[in-house]
Amino acid sequence: MTDATRNLLLYALIGLIGLLAPYLAPAFRVQMALLWMMILFALTWDLGGGQMGYNSFGNIVFFGIGCYVAAVVQRDLFFAVGGQPQATGDLATVSPLFNYFNGFAVGLALAVIIALAVAAALGSGILGLRGHYFAICTLGVGVAAGEIASGWDYIGAGSGMVAPIFPGGPGQNAIFFYYFFFALAAICFFTLKWLYGTRFGLAINAIRDDEDKAEAMGIHTTRYKTVAWCVAAFFLALAGGAFGHLNNFIDREVAFPGITFGVWMVLMAILGGQGTLWGPVIGATIFHATQELFWTYFIGWQRVALGLLIVVIVVFFPLGIMGWLRSRWPERFGETVDLEARTAPISLRETR
């Protein structure tokens, strides 16, 4: 069986499981929807942190922009203050289905536009920083965004705001958003898979390996870094808009959860293996499943258990699961192993 056939069968199996999962385990639809969102988190963070070598703690800003913009657009253009459809003659009709789904689509579109504009503006300014300076700066951007949201009355300030209610029966919103996140994660995965195989992927890998040499070779590093951040912002804004509607309530802690989602996206990519395509997927799946088990069976101690998990990740999996697997079985990852050199005496290898 060729690698292409094996990959095709793997994609088909994952797709089939993803399509049937809401009906095979209906009680866990929301948790499974969040799993696909976590996979998207890890993939988008790894685009900058793993593939490009720029560890960002500010990606959560684009998620928060998506949360607020999508909900505000739908509320102001398609729904009245009480969450009811606006009267005939306004922008929308009195149909709840029309109001909700058209408002949702318009809100997501505007959220993406604003997130891309913010990413381009911030990227051109702070992506000139390197190392821990960049990481600290992005952390400050995330904190500043949360403070702005908590003090802006138009979006509810510290009291938050309620997103329009999904116009369906009990459990229908979970099914809708499950498939939304499933499709979004799949699109993100294959988009990044394609990008990593182009000149763009080679350029950001060159930036990770040695940015000074990349600049000397004529690569416009700031341009590539900004584009990478914009790609992450695109998917995170869509995820944020959907999550705000799934949660039905948005405030600073929901939209800019730096100490949870903002940190978890980093940990999930590290756990699975930075700089790989499948690493963030594996890391997000294991992390989310473990976290749900902690919240179920270690109630009251769940954060302690999660802290211990973080320590285990950093200490025992510095290269991630994919890195560990590659070191154990390099030939399965397409790496050539010189068995003669590996088994030769040290003195012989030193003389070669």
C-alpha positions as CSV (number, residue, x, y, z in Angstrom):
1,M,0.0,0.0,0.0
2,T,1.4,3.4,-1.0
3,D,1.7,6.4,1.3
4,A,-0.9,8.2,-0.8
5,T,-3.4,5.4,-0.4
6,R,-2.7,5.1,3.3
7,N,-3.2,8.8,3.8
8,L,-6.5,8.7,1.8
9,L,-7.8,5.9,3.9
10,L,-6.8,7.7,7.1
11,Y,-8.6,10.9,6.0
12,A,-11.7,8.9,5.0
13,L,-11.8,7.1,8.4
14,I,-11.4,10.4,10.4
15,G,-14.0,12.0,8.2
16,L,-16.5,9.2,8.7
17,I,-15.9,9.2,12.4
18,G,-16.4,13.0,12.5
19,L,-19.6,12.8,10.5
20,L,-21.2,10.0,12.7
21,A,-19.8,11.1,16.1
22,P,-22.8,13.4,17.1
23,Y,-25.2,10.6,16.6
24,L,-23.0,7.9,18.1
25,A,-22.5,9.9,21.3
26,P,-25.2,12.5,21.5
27,A,-24.6,13.4,25.1
28,F,-21.1,14.7,24.2
29,R,-21.9,16.8,21.2
30,V,-20.7,20.1,22.8
31,Q,-17.5,18.5,24.1
32,M,-16.8,17.1,20.7
33,A,-17.5,20.4,19.0
34,L,-14.9,22.0,21.4
35,L,-12.5,19.2,20.5
36,W,-12.5,20.4,16.9
37,M,-12.1,23.9,18.1
38,M,-9.0,22.9,20.2
39,I,-7.5,21.2,17.1
40,L,-8.0,24.4,15.2
41,F,-6.3,26.3,18.1
42,A,-3.3,24.1,18.1
43,L,-3.0,24.1,14.3
44,T,-3.1,27.9,14.0
45,W,-0.7,28.5,16.9
46,D,1.8,26.0,15.4
47,L,1.7,27.9,12.1
48,G,3.6,30.7,13.9
49,G,5.1,29.0,17.0
50,G,6.2,25.7,15.4
51,Q,6.6,26.3,11.7
52,M,8.0,29.9,12.0
53,G,9.5,29.9,15.4
54,Y,7.6,32.8,16.8
55,N,5.9,31.9,20.1
56,S,2.8,34.1,20.3
57,F,0.5,34.5,23.3
58,G,-1.7,37.0,21.5
59,N,-3.5,34.7,19.1
60,I,-6.5,34.8,21.4
61,V,-7.1,38.4,20.4
62,F,-8.4,37.3,17.0
63,F,-10.6,34.7,18.7
64,G,-12.1,37.4,20.9
65,I,-12.7,39.7,18.0
66,G,-14.7,37.0,16.3
67,C,-16.7,36.5,19.4
68,Y,-17.8,40.1,19.8
69,V,-18.1,41.2,16.2
70,A,-20.2,38.3,15.1
71,A,-22.6,38.7,18.1
72,V,-22.8,42.5,17.9
73,V,-23.5,42.5,14.1
74,Q,-26.3,39.9,14.5
75,R,-27.7,41.7,17.5
76,D,-27.8,45.2,16.0
77,L,-28.8,44.4,12.4
78,F,-31.0,41.4,12.8
79,F,-32.4,41.3,16.3
80,A,-33.9,43.7,18.8
81,V,-32.6,44.3,22.3
82,G,-34.7,41.5,23.7
83,G,-33.4,38.9,21.3
84,Q,-36.6,39.0,19.2
85,P,-36.7,39.5,15.4
86,Q,-36.9,43.1,14.3
87,A,-40.2,44.4,12.8
88,T,-40.9,44.1,9.1
89,G,-39.4,47.0,7.2
90,D,-36.0,46.8,9.0
91,L,-33.0,45.2,7.4
92,A,-34.3,41.7,8.2
93,T,-37.7,40.0,8.1
94,V,-39.6,38.6,11.0
95,S,-38.3,35.0,10.3
96,P,-36.1,33.8,13.2
97,L,-34.3,31.4,10.8
98,F,-33.6,34.2,8.3
99,N,-32.4,36.5,11.1
100,Y,-30.2,34.1,12.8
101,F,-28.4,32.4,9.9
102,N,-28.1,35.5,7.8
103,G,-26.9,37.5,10.8
104,F,-24.5,34.8,11.7
105,A,-23.0,34.8,8.2
106,V,-22.7,38.6,8.0
107,G,-21.2,38.7,11.5
108,L,-18.6,36.1,10.6
109,A,-17.7,37.9,7.4
110,L,-17.2,41.2,9.2
111,A,-15.3,39.5,12.1
112,V,-12.9,38.0,9.6
113,I,-12.3,41.3,7.9
114,I,-11.6,43.1,11.2
115,A,-9.4,40.3,12.5
116,L,-7.4,40.4,9.3
117,A,-7.0,44.2,9.5
118,V,-5.9,43.9,13.1
119,A,-3.4,41.1,12.4
120,A,-1.9,43.0,9.4
121,A,-1.6,46.2,11.5
122,L,-0.2,44.5,14.5
123,G,2.0,42.2,12.5
124,S,3.7,45.0,10.6
125,G,4.5,46.6,14.0
126,I,5.5,43.9,16.4
127,L,6.7,41.1,14.2
128,G,10.0,42.9,13.9
129,L,10.6,41.8,17.5
130,R,12.2,38.4,18.2
131,G,12.4,35.8,20.9
132,H,11.0,36.6,24.3
133,Y,10.5,40.2,23.3
134,F,7.9,39.2,20.8
135,A,6.2,36.7,23.2
136,I,5.9,39.3,26.0
137,C,4.6,41.9,23.5
138,T,1.9,39.5,22.3
139,L,1.0,38.7,25.8
140,G,0.5,42.4,26.5
141,V,-1.7,42.7,23.4
142,G,-4.0,40.0,24.7
143,V,-4.3,41.6,28.1
144,A,-4.9,45.0,26.6
145,A,-7.7,43.6,24.4
146,G,-9.4,42.1,27.4
147,E,-9.2,45.4,29.3
148,I,-10.7,47.3,26.4
149,A,-13.6,44.8,26.2
150,S,-14.3,44.9,29.9
151,G,-14.6,48.7,29.8
152,W,-16.6,49.2,26.5
153,D,-20.3,49.7,27.3
154,Y,-21.4,49.1,23.7
155,I,-20.4,45.4,24.0
156,G,-21.6,45.0,27.5
157,A,-18.4,46.0,29.4
158,G,-17.8,43.9,32.4
159,S,-21.4,42.6,32.5
160,G,-21.0,40.9,29.1
161,M,-23.7,40.5,26.4
162,V,-26.1,37.8,25.3
163,A,-25.8,36.3,21.8
164,P,-29.1,35.6,19.9
165,I,-30.6,32.2,20.7
166,F,-30.4,29.5,18.2
167,P,-33.8,29.0,16.5
168,G,-34.1,25.3,16.8
169,G,-35.2,22.6,19.2
170,P,-33.2,21.3,22.2
171,G,-29.8,20.1,21.1
172,Q,-30.0,21.4,17.6
173,N,-27.6,24.1,18.3
174,A,-25.0,21.6,19.4
175,I,-25.3,19.6,16.2
176,F,-25.1,22.7,14.0
177,F,-22.0,24.1,15.8
178,Y,-20.4,20.6,15.9
179,Y,-20.5,20.3,12.2
180,F,-19.4,23.9,11.8
181,F,-16.2,23.4,13.9
182,F,-15.6,20.0,12.3
183,A,-15.7,21.6,8.8
184,L,-13.6,24.6,9.9
185,A,-10.9,22.3,11.5
186,A,-10.8,20.2,8.3
187,I,-10.5,23.2,6.1
188,C,-7.8,24.6,8.3
189,F,-5.8,21.3,8.3
190,F,-5.8,21.0,4.5
191,T,-5.1,24.7,4.0
192,L,-2.0,24.4,6.2
193,K,-1.0,21.1,4.6
194,W,-1.1,22.9,1.2
195,L,0.7,26.0,2.4
196,Y,3.5,24.0,4.0
197,G,4.2,22.4,0.7
198,T,4.6,25.7,-1.2
199,R,7.3,28.4,-1.2
200,F,5.5,30.0,1.7
201,G,6.2,26.9,3.9
202,L,9.9,26.9,2.9
203,A,10.1,30.6,3.7
204,I,8.6,30.4,7.2
205,N,10.8,27.3,8.0
206,A,13.8,29.3,6.9
207,I,12.8,32.1,9.3
208,R,12.6,29.5,12.1
209,D,16.0,28.1,11.3
210,D,17.9,31.3,10.8
211,E,16.1,34.6,10.2
212,D,19.2,36.6,9.5
213,K,20.3,34.1,6.8
214,A,16.8,34.1,5.4
215,E,16.9,37.9,5.1
216,A,20.3,37.7,3.5
217,M,18.8,35.4,0.9
218,G,16.3,38.0,-0.1
219,I,13.3,36.7,1.8
220,H,11.0,39.5,3.0
221,T,10.7,38.0,6.5
222,T,8.3,40.6,8.0
223,R,5.9,40.1,5.0
224,Y,5.9,36.3,5.4
225,K,5.4,36.6,9.2
226,T,2.5,39.0,8.8
227,V,0.8,36.7,6.2
228,A,1.2,33.7,8.6
229,W,-0.4,35.7,11.4
230,C,-3.2,36.8,9.1
231,V,-3.9,33.1,8.2
232,A,-4.2,32.3,11.9
233,A,-6.4,35.3,12.5
234,F,-8.8,34.2,9.7
235,F,-9.5,30.8,11.2
236,L,-9.5,32.1,14.8
237,A,-12.0,34.8,14.0
238,L,-14.4,32.2,12.5
239,A,-13.9,30.0,15.6
240,G,-14.6,32.9,17.9
241,G,-17.7,33.9,16.2
242,A,-19.1,30.4,16.4
243,F,-18.1,29.8,20.0
244,G,-19.8,33.0,21.1
245,H,-23.0,31.8,19.6
246,L,-22.6,28.3,21.0
247,N,-22.0,29.7,24.5
248,N,-24.8,32.3,24.1
249,F,-23.0,34.6,26.5
250,I,-19.9,36.7,25.8
251,D,-17.7,38.7,28.2
252,R,-14.0,39.3,28.7
253,E,-13.4,35.8,30.2
254,V,-15.2,34.1,27.3
255,A,-13.8,36.1,24.5
256,F,-10.2,36.7,25.7
257,P,-9.4,33.6,27.9
258,G,-5.7,34.1,28.0
259,I,-5.1,31.9,31.0
260,T,-7.1,29.0,29.5
261,F,-7.4,28.9,25.7
262,G,-4.5,31.2,25.2
263,V,-2.2,28.9,27.1
264,W,-3.8,25.6,26.1
265,M,-3.2,26.2,22.4
266,V,0.5,26.4,23.1
267,L,0.5,23.3,25.3
268,M,-1.4,21.3,22.8
269,A,1.0,22.1,20.0
270,I,4.0,21.3,22.2
271,L,2.4,18.0,23.4
272,G,1.8,16.8,19.9
273,G,5.0,18.1,18.4
274,Q,5.8,21.6,17.2
275,G,6.6,22.1,13.5
276,T,4.6,19.1,12.4
277,L,1.2,18.8,10.7
278,W,-0.2,16.0,12.7
279,G,1.4,16.9,16.0
280,P,-1.1,19.7,16.9
281,V,-4.0,17.4,16.0
282,I,-2.7,14.6,18.2
283,G,-1.8,16.9,21.1
284,A,-5.2,18.7,21.0
285,T,-7.0,15.4,21.1
286,I,-5.1,14.0,24.0
287,F,-5.1,17.3,25.9
288,H,-8.9,17.9,25.5
289,A,-9.8,14.3,26.4
290,T,-7.6,14.3,29.5
291,Q,-9.0,17.7,30.5
292,E,-12.6,16.4,30.3
293,L,-11.7,13.4,32.4
294,F,-10.1,15.6,35.0
295,W,-13.2,17.8,35.1
296,T,-15.4,14.7,35.5
297,Y,-13.4,12.5,38.0
298,F,-11.2,15.0,39.8
299,I,-13.8,17.7,40.6
300,G,-12.3,20.1,43.0
301,W,-8.8,19.0,42.1
302,Q,-9.1,19.4,38.3
303,R,-6.8,22.4,38.1
304,V,-4.2,20.6,40.2
305,A,-4.3,17.6,37.9
306,L,-4.2,19.9,34.9
307,G,-1.1,21.6,36.3
308,L,0.6,18.2,36.8
309,L,-0.3,17.4,33.2
310,I,1.4,20.6,32.1
311,V,4.6,19.6,34.0
312,V,4.6,16.2,32.5
313,I,4.3,17.7,29.0
314,V,7.2,20.1,29.5
315,V,9.5,17.6,31.2
316,F,8.9,14.3,29.4
317,F,7.8,15.5,26.0
318,P,10.0,18.4,25.1
319,L,9.9,17.4,21.5
320,G,6.3,16.3,21.6
321,I,4.7,13.0,20.8
322,M,5.6,13.2,17.1
323,G,9.2,14.1,18.0
324,W,9.4,11.1,20.3
325,L,8.0,8.8,17.7
326,R,10.3,10.1,15.1
327,S,13.3,9.5,17.3
328,R,12.2,5.9,18.0
329,W,11.2,4.9,14.5
330,P,12.8,7.4,12.1
331,E,12.5,5.1,9.1
332,R,8.7,5.3,9.4
333,F,8.8,9.0,8.9
334,G,10.9,8.9,5.7
335,E,14.3,9.5,7.4
336,T,17.3,7.5,6.2
337,V,19.0,5.6,9.0
338,D,22.7,4.7,8.6
339,L,22.7,1.5,10.5
340,E,26.4,1.0,10.0
341,A,27.2,4.4,11.5
342,R,24.8,3.8,14.4
343,T,26.3,0.5,15.3
344,A,30.0,1.3,14.7
345,P,32.3,1.8,17.7
346,I,32.7,5.4,18.9
347,S,36.4,5.5,18.0
348,L,35.7,4.4,14.4
349,R,33.0,7.0,14.0
350,E,35.3,9.7,15.2
351,T,37.9,8.9,12.6
352,R,35.5,9.1,9.7
